[in-house]
Amino acid sequence: MNFRVLWERIRNNKKPYLLYGTILLAFIIWMFFLDTNSWSIHSELNQEIDRLEKERKVLNEIIKKDQKTIEILQDQDSLERFARENYGHKKNNETVFIIESQDSSN
């Protein structure tokens, strides 16, 4: 079918809104659901961006906390105290006793 003939049929049609409406509906369906940049893919990507930004905030807080700990541990005395409290380290000439208390409810 010739393009000119098709164009004349469209122009002479008494109800062009039906044709235009069909084209518009097809375009909307294509853009929202079928296209590679569709609305559903954009919403999934936006959700992933939000999740990654929350994770980034949490990791930044952990980094700040670790940086403060590193600053504190620059001093030899605080480093020794940290090792004793968290890892049970001791000096060569001392004995460390670990006392664990039990609940009275047991």
Helices and strands as residue ranges (DSSP letters): H 3-12, H 16-29, I 30-34, H 39-72, H 76-87
